[in-house]
Amino acid sequence: MNRCIERARGGDPLATKHLVEALLPRIRKMAYYYARCCGEDPDDLLQEAWVGFLEGLKEIDLTIGRPEQYLIQRARWH
């Protein structure tokens, strides 16, 4: 996973696609959970989560912790 994140951070579109596909179920589940909690549209929250995820990809430090967890947190915070 770290190698895929590193390549995606470098701008590899195929690596980014694989990363998105790998984390889609977790991000979707999170967005739908928060949508139920706050009465928002789940697809809107999912889109916002992806914006946070992709912004986080630009500044991720692969030497600290689990990078995929950081990206999921960025999606949640956005």
VENWO-V903698 format. One record per pair of residues at least 12 apart in sequence whose C-alpha atoms are under 6 Angstrom apart, sorted by the first residue. I is the first residue (numbers start at 0). J is the second residue. D is the distance in whole Angstrom. If there is no record, write none. Layout:
i->I j->J d->D
i->I j->J d->D
This chain:
i->8 j->56 d->6
i->8 j->57 d->6
i->30 j->44 d->5
i->30 j->45 d->5
i->48 j->74 d->4
i->48 j->77 d->6
i->51 j->73 d->5
i->51 j->74 d->5
i->51 j->77 d->5
i->52 j->70 d->5
i->52 j->73 d->5
i->52 j->74 d->5
i->55 j->70 d->6
i->55 j->73 d->6
